[in-house]
Amino acid sequence: MDRRVLGLAMAAKTITRADLCEAVYQKVGLSRTESAALVELVLKEITDCLERGETVKLSSFGSFVVRKKGQRIGRNPKTGKEVPISPRRVMVFKPSAILKVRINGGEPTEAMKLAGE
């Protein structure tokens, strides 16, 4: 049986910046240099927004959200000793309903498409 049918191919390949640049080059028709610059510009804009604590929502894809975590006490699993964990910001990705359906092999409904989920 084909591995893709079983969903086992998901971890088989990691997509890199170079792969994204190549896809833009192949599908949009820009030069390789322009394609690379476009990918870098999009990634930089997303990064800059997240650094400022803004949410980045990409319709039909998902949202990147920065959350603040307060200080807490953790435990070293090896020694059992309690250690403070400093406050920090973390980034989480929340996939859209459309993306969830698509990664599970389904087709998004018209209502989902219209809502831009």
N, C-alpha and C positions, 0 to 999 in steps of 0.2 A: 504494500500500500504506500502511496505517496506521502512523504513526511509532512508536506504542506497541508494535506487533508486532515492530518492528525493535529495540526497546530504546533508541531515540533520544530519547525524551521524558524520560529520567532527569534531564538537566541543564536541562530547560526551566523548572522552577519550584523556587524555594527556599522551604522551609517556615519561617515565622517564629514567634516567640512568640505573636503575635496569631492566626496560623493555628491553633496548638495550642489556644489559649484558645477560639477559635470552635468547634473540633471538640469540645472538652469540653462547651461550651454546647449544641451541637446534639445530641450523643449521650447525655449524662448527664442533662441537664435542670436543671442548676444555673443560677443567674442568670449573666449575663455577668461581673459583679463577682466572684462566688464562683468561677466557672470560671478567671478570671485569677489569683485568689488561690491556687487549687489548683495550677495550673501553676507559678506562682512558688515555692510551697512545695516542690514536688517537685524543681525545678531547684536550689533553694537547698540542700536536703538532699544531693543528689548532689554539688554543689560543695563543701559543708562536709566530706563524707567524703573526697573527693579531696584537699582541702587538708591533711587529716590523714594522707594517704598510704595510705588504705584503698582496697581494691578494691571497686568497685560492680558486682555481678553481677545482671543482670535476666534471669531465666529466659526462654528462647525468644527472647531479643533479643541479648544479648551482655554483655561485661564491659568496664568502664572501669578501666584499670590505670595506676598511677603508677610510673614507672621512674626510677632515678637514673642519670645519665650522668656519668662522670668527666671530669676535665679532659683535653684532648687538643690536639694541634697541628693546625691547619687551614692551608689555603693560600688566599690571596686569588687568585681566578681571573684577575683583571685584571692584577695586578702580579707574581704568582708568589711574593710575600713570605709567609713563614710567620708565622702569628699564633696566639696561644693562645686556645682556646675554653674558657671557664670551666665548671666543673661545674654541672649543673642537673638539675631534675626535668622529665620530659616525661610527657604523658598519651597513652596509646594506647587504641584501641578494638579489641576482638577480637570479631567477630560470632559468634553461636552457629551451630551447624550448621543449625538450622531457618531462621534468617534468611538464610544463604547459599543454601539451597535456594529459599526464597521469592523472593529478588531475581533469581534466574535462571529464574523462571517455573514452578518445580516445586511439588509438594505434599510437605510433610514426611511421613515414614513414621510409623506408629503408635509404633514403637519410639523414634523421636526425640522425639515428643510426650510419651511416658511418662517418658523420661529427662530432659525439661526442658532439652534442649540449646539 
